[in-house]
Amino acid sequence: MAQTNAPLPLWPKGAPGALGQEPKDIPTLTPYLAPADKATGAAVVVCPGGGYGGLAPHEGHDYALFLNQQGVHAFVLKYRLGTAGYRHPAMLQDVQRALRLVRARASEWGVDKQRVGVMGSSAGGHLASTALTHFDRGNPNATDPVERESCRPDLGILCYPVISMGPLTHAGSKLNLLGPNPDPELVKLLSSELQVTADTPPCFIWHTADDAVVKVENALEFASALSRHKVPFALHIYPKGRHGLGLADKPPFAQPHPWALELVRWLKEQQFVKP
């Protein structure tokens, strides 16, 4: 059984730009540590989807349990939401802080700092993609030891992701993230297909061709950008499957969707999972 812990506030003294002190104002990270006899030292920060208006448990808790089965430590992020009055950059601040926190407490949790990835679904996939395209190596002069750590993920896992804030976007996610009538430059900055560079980490991407909520072109455009910049990636497009599919199974995941099995194979290639 995976070891789980209580949610940890990302900022014990309060998040930057917090609008209050209620639970909705306190972003947290919940550790799901893989069993000691399986643990590989790799870790993934998991960003559930929900249109930047909610957080879907099956894209957080369930993913964490599945990763634990593979020996990967998982950390489920509760990030701030548009429905609680937040806009960019609060969400990006939260995922960046989560990546730093995992590295800052690596020795405590048995994590290899060089093997920390990020995973997200739908709008959580957009958040993960922003973490993959907006990062720094940490501030060595910071008084807060967490801020000294890098927030660059070592890999990304994007599940039916929102990628663009342009014409291909999911309107509800865009509204919750950027508000009405955002600056065109901000739209460009948060369109992840336009922000890929040669330093973007390797990615695993999957989507369904008939997704009626988030257009499959989001995944295709991001993969194309990775290809142009010679960033390694795996892309899986399935003909059918509703949006929000997740693992299409419940714990202990006797028959997960084929994407999950392909992910395990890919994670072995990335040395996140034992051969």
N, C-alpha and C positions, 0 to 999 in steps of 0.2 A: 504493500500500500504506500502511495506517495506520502511524503511528509509535507504537510501544509502548515502555514503559519498565519498569524493575524495580519491584516493589512497594515502596512507601514506608511506613514505620511512621507511624501517625497521631501518636503521641507518642514522639519519639526517646528520652526518658528513662523510658519505660514508661507504660502506660495506667493511668488511675485505677482502683483496685480490682483490679489484675492479680493473679492467683493464682499466677503463676510467670513464667518467661522462655522458655517453649517457644513454637513457632510458634502454637499455639492460644491463647496468651495475648497475642499481639501483633497487634492489628488493623492492617490495611494498606489502602492505596489504590494501585491500579495505573492509571497514566494511559494512555489510548489517544487520542493527539492526531490530529485530522483532518488530512489533507494540506493543506499551506499554500495550494494553489490552490483548495481547496474550503471551507476553514474560515470559519465565520460569526462566530466569537467566542463562540457559545453553548456551554454545557457541561451535562452531566447526570451526577450521581452515581448509579451503578447498584447496587442491592441484590439479589443473587441470592436465590432462594427455597431452601427445604429444611427447612421445619418448625422453624426455629430449632435444628435439629440437624445440618444440613449446608449446603453451598453448591453449587447446581447450575451447572456451567460454561456451559450453553447459555443461562442467564438472566443471565449476566454477560459473559463473553468475546464470545459471539455477538451479544448486544445492542449491545455496544460497537462491534463492527465495522460493524454496520448503521447505527448513529448516525454513525459516521465517514463512511460513504458519503453521508450527507446533509449533511456539513460540520460536524457537531456533535462537539465534544470529549467523550469519555466517560471516566469514572473509576470503575473497578469496586472496590467496597468488600468487603473481607474483614472481617466483623464477628464479635464474639465470640458463642459459641453455648452453648445450654443443655447440650449433651452434653459441653462442656468445663468445666462447673461454674458457668457464668455465668447470671445472672438480670437482669431489669430492675433498674437503669437502664443496665447496661453497653452493651446494643445501641443504645439511644437516644443515649448518649454518643458512641458510635462514628460514627453517621451524622451527628450534629450537628458533630462534629469534622471529618469529611470535607468537609462543606459549607463550614465555615470555612477549611479548608486550601486548597480550590480558590480561594477568594476571596483568601486571603493570598498565593498564588503566581500570581495572575491575570496579572500582567505577564510573568512567565517563560513561562507556558503559552499566552499569547495569548487569555485568557478575559475576557469582559465581565462584571464583577461583578454587573451588573443582569440577567444572563441565565444563571442557574445553577439547574437543576432537579434533581429527584430522581425515580428510577424504581425500581420493585420488583415482583416477582412472588411470588404466594402469600404465604408468611411474610415474604418480602422486601417484598411489597406492604404488609403490615402495618407493617413498619419504616418504609417510605416514608411511609405515612399518619400515623404518629406524628410523623415529621419535619414533616409538613404541618400538624399540629395542636398541636405543642409546640415553640416556637422563641423565640429572643430576638434582639436586634439587636447583640449583642456587648457586651463590657465594655471601654469606651474606656480604662480605667485599668489593664488587665491588663499584666503584665510580658511575657507571651508574646504576640507580635504576632498569632499565629493566633487567640487568644481575643478579640482586639479586633473580629474580623469577625462579621457576622451569620450565623446558621445558618438563616434563613428561606429556604426554596426559593422560586424565582420561579414555578415550576409543578410539577405532579406527574403522573406516568404510572404508573397502577396496573393491573397485569396479573393477572387472576383472583386478586384480593387477599383475604387474610384481613383483615377489618376489625374485627370485634367479638370481645371476649373473653367475651361473654354466651352465650345459648343458641345463637346462630348460629355460634359459633366452630369452628375446627378444633382438636380436643382435643389433639393432639400438639404443635401450636404453642403453645397456651396453657400446657401443662405445662412445656415447655422454657423459655418466657419467664418465667412467674410461679411455677413450682413447684407442688406440691400444696397445696390448700386456701388459695388466696390471699385476702387481705383484700378484701371486697366493694368497698371504695372504690378499691383498686388495679385491680380488674376494670373498674370504671367509667372510671377515668382512662385505661386502655389500650384502651378501646372507642372507636375513632376516630370512629364515627358520632355519639357523644355529645359530642365535643370540637370539632366544627366551629364556627367563628365567621365573621363577615363578613370577617375578615382572613386566612382560609384561602386559599392560592393557587389559581389555576385548575387544573383537573384533567382528564386524559384517562383514562377507565376502560373496561376491557373484561373480559368474562367469557363463559363458555359456559353455557347454560341447563341442560345436563345434567351439569355438573361433579359427579362423585360424591365428590370429596374436600373441596372448599371450596364451600359452598353459594352459589349465585348471589345470594341475598339479601344477602350481605355487600356486594357492589357496589351493589345497589339501595338499601340503607339509607344508604350513604355518599353516593350521588348525591342521594337525597332530602334529606339533611341539607344538602348544598351548595345545593340548590334553595331550601330554606327560608331560608337565609342570603344568598341572591342571589349566590352565588359561581359564576362561569362554569364550565361543564364540558361535556365530550362523553362520552356513554355509549353503548357498543356491546355488545349482547348477541347472541351467535351461538347458533343452535339446538343445534348439536352440536360436540363437540370435547373430547378428554380433558384432564384437569388436567395442567398442566406443558407445555402445547402449545408455548410459546415462539413462535418465528418459523415453525415447521413447515417449515423449510428449513435448508440448510447454506450457509456462505459459498461464493460471493459472493451468495447470496440472489436467485437468478433468479426464484423464484416464492414470495415470502413470503406468509404468511397475510394475508387482507384487512385485519386490524386494523392491520398495520404500514403499509399504504398510507394508511389513514385517519389514522394517527398523523402521518405526514409532512405530510399536508394540514393537520392541526391545528397542527403545529409551524410551518408557514408563517404561519398566522394569528397565532401567538404571536411571530413574528419571530425564531424560533430557527433556521429554515431559510430560505434565499433563495427568493423566489417563482419 
